[in-house]
Amino acid sequence: GKTTLFDLLMCLLYPKNGFLSVDGQIIDRSNIESWRSQISHVPQNIYLSDGSIKENIAFGINKGDIDNDLIKECSSIARISEYIESLPDKYNTTVGERGIKLSGGQIQRIGIARALYKNSSILLLDEATSALDSATEKKVLEGIQNKMSSLTLIMIAHRLSTLKNCDRIIKLESGEIVHDGPYIIKG
């Protein structure tokens, strides 16, 4: 259900009933490409090609067009730069097929750096920090919030603490909204 909601937001699926409206404008076939160009998405399962870390962060960009400074900035925000800098080949290190040479948390942070590299105005995180420990997750989310203040961040998370700094939390159960409001500590 939650991932399907993201698919609807990205217009990968179309609603059977109703429509997607953003700031009062209905998203339809006439403006769908413009809408999609504003979105970066970090899925639950991140695809990495058998290329370098740099190529995977700037995924789809010609090697000669890669902005190395932006790669480093996005890696820093995603809290993966320190690890990358410790490698002999640094950003030119190959990750192996599907990132086999990396841990799950490293793959997620490269996926986050990739989404930030796109420099979109909307960032969708679908359980994108689930493989990170709580301290690293907190640093990554703080980095995103501090460096990308104009970014609209929409997250799917199962750990309530992940959502602590969100302006609005919508809790879904069985396809129904059961909470819509600020973070509430139950106790």
N, C-alpha and C positions, 0 to 999 in steps of 0.2 A: 503494500500500500504506500509506504513512504517513498520508496524509490520510484514508484509509478507517479507519485505527485511531482517529483523532480522531472520525470520524463514529460509530463504535461507542461511544466514550467518552461522546459527547453523546446517545446513543440515537437518532440520526437513522437509523441502520441497526441491525438486530438480528443477532446472530451466528447462523450456520447451525448451529453446534455450540457447546455450552457456554453460558456466561452471564457477565454483568458483575456482579462483586461488589466492593463498596467497604466497607472496614472490617468485613468479614464479613457485610454485608447485601447480598442479591441485589437488583439494580435491575430492577424489572419494572413492569408497567402501573399497579400500585397506588401506586408512589412515584416514578415517572418525572418528574413535574412538579416535585416537591421537589428531585430530583437536578439537573434542568436549571436550576433557579433558582439553583443554587450555582456555575454555570459561566459564564465570559465567554470568548469565542473571538475571536481575531484571525486571520482566514483569509489565504491567500496574496493573494487579490484582494479588496480592501476596497470595499464599495459606499458611495458618498457620494451623498446627494441634492443637488439643485440648491438648497440652502439655505445658511444661515450656518454658519460653523465651529462656533459654539456649538450650533446645532441638530443638527449632525452628530456632535458629541461626546455630547450628551444624546439620542441618536437614539431616537425613540419616546416621548419625554417631552413633555407639553404645555408650550408656551412659558412659561406662567405658573408652572409647577412646577420649572423648571430652577434648580438650585443653582449660582449663578455662582461662589461660592468653591470648590466642588468641581470645577467646570470648570477653573478656574485651577490648582488643585492637581494635577489629573490631567494637564493640559497641561504643567506644569512637570516632572513625573515623566517624561513621554513626550518631553521635550526639544523641544517645539514652541512653548512659551509665548513665548520670545524673538522668534521669527519672527512670531507672531500679534500681539504687542504693537507690532511695527514697522509693522504695516499701519494705514492711515488709519482704518478702521472696526473694527479689532481683532477681537474675537470675533464681531462682527456682519458680517464680510466674507463675501460669498457665494463659494462654491467652484466654481460652475459645474457643469454636468451631469457626473456621475461624477468630480468633482474636477478638471476640465480645467485650472483655473487654478493647480493645485498640481503639484509634482514627485512622483515616486513615493515618495521618502523622507518627504515631508510628509504624503502620504496615509497611509503606514504609521503615522506617529507620531500622526495623528488617530485612526486605528483603534485604536491602543494606548490613547490617552487615553479613547476610547469604552468600551473593555473595562474600564479602571480605574474609570470613572465608575459603572459598574454595581455596583461594590463587592462582587464575588463572592468566594467563598473559593477558587475554582479558576480559574486563568487558563491557557488553551490558546493557544499561539503557534505558528501553522503558517507557517513561513518568514516571520514577521512583521517581521523586521529585515533581510531580504535586500537591500533597496534602500538601506540605510544604510551609510555608511562604517564601518570598524571602530571608530574612536574614538567616533562618535556611538552606535553599537550598544552599546558598552561602557558609556557613560554612561546610556543608557536602561535597560539591564538592571540596573546598579547602583542606579539610582533606584527601580526596581520592588522590588529586594531590600531596600533600606534603608527605604523608606516603607511597604512592604506585607509586613512580616516574617511575618505569619501566613498569607500566601497560598501555596497550592500552585501551583507553576508547572510546566507541562509544555510542552516545546518540541520542535518539529521544526526541525532546522537542518542545512544541508549544510556550513557552516563549523564545523570542530571547535572553533575558538577561541570561538565563541558559547556553547559548553557548559561552558567552563572552570570556572565556579563552581557547577555543578550537583552535587547530592549523589549522583546516580545517573544513569548514561548507559546507554541500551539501544540498541544498534546493530542495525538490521534489514538483511538482505540477502536478496532473493528470498523475502520473507515469513517468514524464519527469524531468530531472535535469535542473533547471532554474538558479542555482547558485552553483559554486564550487570554494571555495577560503576562505580567512580569514573572520573573523567577521568584518562587516562593519556597522557603525552607520549611519543611514539615517537621514538627517535633513536639 
